[in-house]
């Protein structure tokens, strides 16, 4: 069991499972590398582990995979399952059995990967989207309480909630929601890991780093601007080591490498943290702001972005971001974290798929033609950069830069 699925199931237990007298069935309970059983330690509940074969943490072996006649109908208060549904060949039959064995008013929580690599055990059949889980639940007769992919209770939860599987999570009740004994809770946010975006961000940064002759001067200027006597480097991976090597050549600066959020930092004046772990969704800073709220922080790639775009951003206090994909959304997040206003996203005429993204309006280019002096930051992949620049010039826009 990876950590992110354990803490999601713990969240479910904390918010849904009553402490006294409950009966819980765990479907697919065989302990391969951990189980949910320990989440119920200290609770006066009866935990039953169910699987297709005998083994560690298995209390009941199914007589047939899709007919659990050795269990009573309407027997369990809660039925849970994690990292099993992707391995089930006919999950619509399994969820029907779950419905039969659950009491009216009982609640289920099923967690399965949205984006994991193939891992047969002995089969690997499915990945789940929110709509897929919702459809399965409705087909079996459940009332959905919450369904999410990479759902989180708040934007600044620890990175332990993040995992490449992007856990899909279904919470549903047998019968009407009014039968619940406790308030139905939801994951109000999503924070999906996107390894492709992370790799793209790191590639672009490394390309610029290799070709930048004045990187030490840029870092010196950043330190001077922040009047920093101590610089914390968050992250000790390859980029973190490169940063440490470069900063070591700057005199009169105390350098401290911080490997994780467990480090004890007594925040003082004239200190700053540079985040060298470049995450595509830029959620790490939100979390670190919660861990060390008084410590000023900046992503390493943002330091160089401000160096490249400083004059442009000063001249345009509000800008449009051209591109409403992953790169565009990341740029909008970056500008917001750095205190710059974003008017909205711009796409080519006829290419608008959504009217807004993250509470920012999406404009087609023709809709801002009266504002041709507006600042536009182009945030698309390299292969489309020249095409977008040429189009903007043809349409009479001249105040734009590539992000």
Helices and strands as residue ranges (DSSP letters): H 3-16, E 20-27, G 37-40, E 44-51, E 60-61, E 76-82, G 85-87, H 91-101, E 102-112, H 130-140, E 142-149, E 151-152, G 159-161, E 168-174, G 177-179, E 189-190, H 195-211, H 215-225, E 230-234, H 238-247, E 254-258, E 271-275, H 284-291, E 296-299, H 300-315, E 318-322, H 326-337, E 341-347, E 356-357, E 360-364, G 365-368, E 375-378, H 382-394, E 400-402
